[in-house]
């Protein structure tokens, strides 16, 4: 394993500005498609882990990550408990930032088969 420091620090304010601009310039469907694209989802996840790993207080850093993972495990657990027998599909709406962890948890669980929302987010002309 090699240490790979960021060439450019992640800037949450810049990311928020970019999201606002995208939302103004595009339809809701196009915006959600962009927000759920792999580069955006990975950027959000990278920001979360970078903040935790670079935090001056190690205990706070561990709390940030462990609470985030615990929250996502709780979402999957609540989803499982909410499903009635015979239900084959469910739509889970959550922030794109949750997607890496939720996808990982659901991929390794024999109970779920997650599907990307990108298939269903059509843009005009498609």
N, C-alpha and C positions, 0 to 999 in steps of 0.2 A: 504494500500500500504506500502511496506517495501523498504527501501533503500538497494540496493545490490551493493556495490562497486565491481569493477573487482578484482578478485584474482590476475590476471596478467594483467598489462597494455597492451592495444593493441599496436602493433608495426607495423606501416605501412611499414617500410623497410623490416621487416621479411616477411610480407605478399607479398611484391613485389618479394623478392627472391624466395619464395615458388611458386608464379605464374610463374616465369621464369623457374624454375626447372621443373615444370609440363609441360610447353610448350615444353621444350627440350626433355622430356622423352615420350611424348604421341602425338598421332595424333591430328590434329586440332579439329576433331569431339570429341575425348575423352577429350581434354582440355576444349572445350566449354561445354560439359556435366558436367564436374567437376565444372567449373566456375559458371554454372547456377544451381548447386545443392542447395538445401535449406540451408545447413550449410554455404556454401560460400556466398550466397546472404544475409543471416542473419548477417554474420560476417561483411560484407561490410557496411550494414545498421547500425549495432551496432557501428562500428568505426565512421561513420559520426555523429551519435547522441552523442557519447561519447566525440568527439572532441568539439562539440558545447556546450554540457552541462558542460564540465570541463574547458572551455576556461575562462581565467581570466577576460576578458572584456565581460560583459553581453550583451552589444549592439552588439558586434561582433558575439557572439554566436547566438543571435536571427537572425542576418543577414545571417549567414551561413545556418541555417535551413530554414528560410523563403524563401531565394533565391533558395534553392534546391527544396523545395516544389513548388514554383512558376514556376521553370523551368520544372518540371514534369507535372504540370497542363498545361503549354504551349505546351508540346509535345502531350498530349492527345487532346488538342483543335486543334492543327495543323493537327493531324491525322484525326480528325472528319471532318475538313474543306476540306481536300484533297480527301476524299472519294466521289466517284461519286454515284448517285442513282443506286441501284441494286447490288452494290458491296457487296459480302457476306463474303469475307475473305481478310485479308491484313497481310503482313509480316512486322513487325516493328523490325528493327535491332538497338539495342542501347546497351550501356554498362550494364553489369549485376548489377551494383550499382543502376541503375534506377528502377530495377524490383520491389522492394517492394512497392514503391510509385505508380508506374504505375499500378501495379496489383490492389492495393487498390482503386485507382481512377476508374479504369475500372470495378472492381467488383461492386462498388456502383452505377455506371452509368448504366441506362437502355439501353444505346446505344452499349455497348460492352460486349463481352464474351471472356475474355483472355484465351489463351491456353498455357501451358508450352511448351517451345521448346524441353524439354528433350525427349518427345515422338518421335521427328523427328531426334534427334542426335544419330544415331545408331553407335555402335562400331563394329569393325571387329568380325565376328562370331555370330552376332545377326541377 
